[in-house]
Amino acid sequence: MLFAVSRIVRPSAAPVSKAIQVRNMATLKEIQQRLKSIQNIEKITKSMKMIASTKVAKAQRGMKAARVFGTASSTTFTSAETKAKDDDKILFVAASSDRGLCGGIHSSISKATRRAVAENASAEVVILGDKPKAQLGRIIRNQIALTFNQIGKDMPSFEEASSIVDIIKTEGIEFDTANIIYNKFISAVSYEASIIPAYSEATFKASPNFAVYEIEDDVLANLQEFSFANGVYWAMVEGHAAEMCAKRAAMENATQNAGEIIGKLTMTYNRGRQAVITNELSKYFIFWVYVFILIFTFFLFFS
């Protein structure tokens, strides 16, 4: 077998100039252009803050409704004392979105997922959203089983969560315990990465108090799918509420920073403009002083 080896010819380095570069002060026109651009940025961030503020109330209402159903599913597993075993096959579902400009929302999910995967090296990962996919793809690429995008454009729905669970099942991804990693909404300014567990039929059947429920096998399969979809929906909705609050806070901070820069640039521009006016007035004053001296000398000479 022959291999073609190509040598990369690198261009010779350009001679380094020994001239000392002097950084000149910005002209009034450059300051004015920068001032206009930052004023436009301030308008954009202020508009985005208003849009996020209108979505926060809707997201919080949806979060409260999702918590009711999610808590009901979690109570079922808690009452049955369902727990993961040491040798269980674990699946991690990192629930985030595609959108940016929302602080450390996506980094929170990525860091929590990396910590969880470090403790379970054989676990597979399903990622919801392009942002955590870009962050996790550089580190745990070999453990990513499935990724989803087009998430976070609008309020998440139970239909989307059900479709995600159906695709996971169709792709043949098996697990004993599924840990859904999401951002738990604490307040309008705080959130933390948490886990919602979901279990397979076999794991739920092996629960100590499973016999109390008297569930038939065909109903158990539907219950398992519903619990998994319910957990994914809960994670997506609560993460969406935390994201909207974080986006509102980020845009508010960006607007304040733009306002501070505008104030500093306005002061710099006014000082520069005043210096130019003073300089021009000084030139005219000196000119007329010279003219007055010449006229006065002329009259003295001919008088």
C-alpha positions in Angstrom: 0.0 0.0 0.0 1.4 3.3 -1.0 0.9 6.6 0.9 1.2 9.9 -0.7 3.1 12.3 1.5 2.8 16.0 0.8 5.1 18.5 2.4 3.6 21.8 3.5 5.6 24.7 2.2 5.4 27.5 4.7 5.9 31.1 3.6 9.0 32.8 5.0 8.3 35.1 7.9 8.0 38.8 7.0 10.7 41.0 8.4 9.8 42.5 11.7 9.6 46.3 11.6 11.7 48.1 14.2 9.5 51.2 14.0 7.8 52.0 17.2 4.0 52.0 16.9 2.4 55.0 18.4 -1.2 54.7 19.4 -3.0 57.9 18.6 -6.1 59.1 20.5 -9.4 58.6 18.9 -10.7 61.5 16.8 -14.1 63.1 17.5 -15.6 61.3 14.5 -14.5 57.9 15.7 -15.9 58.6 19.2 -19.2 59.7 17.7 -19.4 56.6 15.5 -18.7 54.3 18.5 -21.2 56.3 20.5 -23.9 55.7 17.9 -23.1 52.0 17.7 -23.4 51.5 21.5 -26.6 53.5 21.5 -28.0 51.0 18.9 -26.8 48.1 21.1 -28.5 49.6 24.1 -31.8 49.8 22.1 -31.5 46.1 21.1 -30.7 44.9 24.6 -33.5 47.0 26.1 -36.0 45.4 23.6 -34.7 41.9 24.3 -35.1 42.6 28.0 -38.8 43.6 27.5 -39.4 40.5 25.3 -37.9 38.2 28.0 -39.9 40.0 30.7 -43.2 39.2 28.8 -42.2 35.5 28.5 -41.2 35.1 32.2 -44.8 35.2 33.5 -45.9 32.6 30.9 -42.9 30.4 31.6 -43.6 30.4 35.3 -47.2 29.5 34.9 -46.2 26.6 32.7 -43.6 25.6 35.2 -46.1 25.4 38.1 -48.4 23.2 36.0 -45.5 20.9 35.0 -44.3 20.6 38.6 -47.7 19.2 39.6 -47.5 16.3 37.1 -43.8 15.8 37.6 -44.1 15.6 41.4 -46.9 13.0 41.0 -44.6 10.8 38.9 -41.7 11.2 41.4 -44.0 10.4 44.3 -44.9 7.0 42.6 -41.2 6.0 42.5 -40.6 7.4 46.0 -43.5 5.4 47.4 -42.4 2.2 45.7 -38.8 2.9 47.0 -37.4 2.5 43.5 -33.6 2.9 43.5 -30.9 2.4 41.0 -28.5 -0.5 41.5 -24.7 -0.2 41.3 -24.6 -2.3 38.0 -27.6 -0.5 36.4 -27.2 0.9 32.8 -27.5 4.6 33.2 -28.6 7.2 30.7 -28.1 10.9 31.2 -30.5 13.4 29.5 -29.0 16.9 29.4 -32.0 19.2 29.0 -31.2 22.7 27.7 -31.9 24.7 24.5 -30.5 26.3 21.4 -30.7 29.9 22.5 -27.9 32.0 23.8 -27.5 35.4 25.6 -28.8 33.9 28.8 -25.8 33.8 31.2 -24.5 30.5 32.5 -27.7 28.5 31.8 -26.0 26.1 29.3 -22.7 25.9 31.2 -24.6 24.8 34.3 -26.0 21.8 32.5 -22.7 21.0 30.8 -20.7 21.1 34.0 -23.3 18.9 35.9 -23.3 16.4 33.0 -19.5 16.2 32.9 -19.4 15.5 36.6 -22.1 12.8 36.4 -20.4 11.1 33.4 -17.1 11.2 35.2 -18.7 9.0 37.9 -20.3 6.7 35.3 -17.8 6.2 32.5 -20.0 3.6 30.7 -23.1 5.8 30.7 -24.7 7.2 27.5 -25.8 10.8 27.1 -28.8 12.3 25.2 -28.5 16.1 24.7 -31.4 18.4 24.2 -30.2 21.7 22.6 -27.4 22.8 20.4 -25.6 24.9 23.1 -24.8 22.0 25.5 -24.1 19.8 22.4 -21.3 22.2 21.4 -19.9 22.3 25.0 -20.1 18.6 25.7 -19.1 17.4 22.2 -15.5 18.4 22.8 -15.1 16.3 26.0 -17.5 13.3 26.0 -18.0 12.9 22.2 -17.8 9.1 22.4 -20.6 8.8 25.0 -23.2 11.0 23.2 -25.8 8.6 21.8 -28.4 11.2 20.5 -28.8 14.9 20.2 -31.9 17.1 19.5 -32.1 20.7 18.3 -34.8 23.2 17.6 -35.5 23.4 21.3 -36.2 26.5 23.3 -37.8 28.7 20.5 -41.1 28.7 22.3 -42.7 27.3 25.5 -42.0 23.5 25.6 -45.0 21.2 25.3 -45.8 17.7 26.4 -46.0 16.7 22.8 -42.4 17.6 22.2 -41.3 15.7 25.3 -43.3 12.6 24.1 -41.7 12.8 20.7 -38.2 13.0 22.3 -39.0 9.8 24.3 -40.4 8.0 21.3 -37.2 8.8 19.3 -35.0 7.6 22.1 -37.0 4.3 22.2 -37.0 4.0 18.4 -33.2 4.4 18.3 -32.9 1.4 20.7 -31.2 3.3 23.5 -31.7 1.0 26.5 -31.3 2.0 30.2 -32.2 0.9 33.7 -32.1 4.4 35.1 -32.5 7.7 33.2 -31.2 10.8 35.0 -32.6 14.0 33.5 -30.3 16.9 34.2 -32.0 20.3 34.1 -31.8 23.7 35.7 -34.1 23.8 38.7 -35.8 27.2 39.1 -35.2 28.6 42.6 -36.0 32.3 42.1 -36.0 35.0 39.4 -32.2 35.4 39.9 -31.0 31.9 40.9 -31.1 28.3 39.6 -29.1 25.1 40.1 -28.5 22.0 38.2 -30.7 19.1 39.5 -31.7 15.6 38.4 -35.1 14.0 37.8 -34.9 10.2 37.8 -36.8 7.9 35.5 -36.7 4.1 35.6 -37.3 1.2 33.2 -40.0 -1.3 33.7 -37.6 -3.9 35.1 -36.2 -1.5 37.7 -39.6 -0.3 38.7 -40.8 -4.0 39.0 -37.9 -4.7 41.3 -39.0 -2.0 43.8 -39.6 -3.2 47.3 -43.2 -1.8 47.4 -44.1 -2.4 43.8 -46.8 -5.0 44.8 -48.8 -2.3 46.5 -49.8 -0.7 43.1 -51.1 -4.0 41.5 -50.2 -2.8 38.0 -50.6 -5.1 35.0 -47.8 -5.5 32.5 -49.4 -3.7 29.6 -50.3 -0.8 31.9 -46.7 -0.8 33.3 -45.2 -0.2 29.9 -47.5 2.8 29.3 -46.7 4.1 32.8 -43.0 3.9 32.2 -43.2 5.8 28.9 -45.5 8.4 30.5 -43.2 8.9 33.5 -40.2 9.3 31.3 -42.0 11.8 29.0 -43.4 13.6 32.1 -39.9 13.9 33.6 -38.5 15.3 30.3 -41.4 17.8 30.0 -40.9 18.9 33.6 -37.2 19.4 33.0 -37.7 21.4 29.8 -40.4 23.7 31.2 -38.6 24.5 34.4 -35.3 25.0 32.5 -37.2 27.3 30.1 -38.4 29.4 33.0 -34.9 29.7 34.5 -33.6 30.6 31.0 -36.1 33.4 30.5 -35.2 34.9 33.9 -31.5 34.6 33.2 -32.0 36.2 29.8 -33.9 39.1 31.3 -31.1 39.6 33.9 -28.4 39.3 31.3 -30.1 41.9 29.0 -30.7 44.2 32.0 -27.0 44.1 32.9 -26.0 44.6 29.2 -28.3 47.6 29.0 -26.8 49.1 32.2 -23.2 48.5 30.9 -24.1 50.1 27.6 -25.6 53.1 29.5 -22.3 53.5 31.5 -20.2 53.4 28.3 -22.5 55.9 26.6 -22.0 58.3 29.6 -18.2 57.9 29.4 -18.1 58.3 25.7 -20.4 61.3 25.8 -18.2 63.0 28.4 -15.1 62.2 26.3 -16.7 63.6 23.2 -17.9 66.8 24.9 -14.4 67.3 26.3 -12.8 66.8 23.0 -15.2 69.1 21.2 -14.7 71.8 23.9 -10.9 71.4 23.4 -11.3 71.8 19.7 -13.5 74.9 20.1 -11.1 76.4 22.6 -8.2 75.7 20.3 -9.9 77.4 17.4 -10.8 80.4 19.6 -7.2 80.7 20.8 -6.0 80.7 17.1 -8.4 83.5 16.2 -7.5 85.5 19.4 -3.8 85.3 18.6 -4.4 86.2 15.0 -6.3 89.4 15.9 -3.7 90.3 18.6 -1.1 90.2 15.9 -3.3 92.3 13.6 -3.9 94.8 16.4 -0.1 95.0 17.1 0.7 95.6 13.4 -2.0 98.3 13.1 -0.8 100.0 16.3 2.8 99.9 15.1 1.8 101.3 11.7 0.1 104.3 13.3 3.0 104.9 15.7 5.5 104.8 12.7 3.5 107.2 10.5 2.2 109.6 13.3 
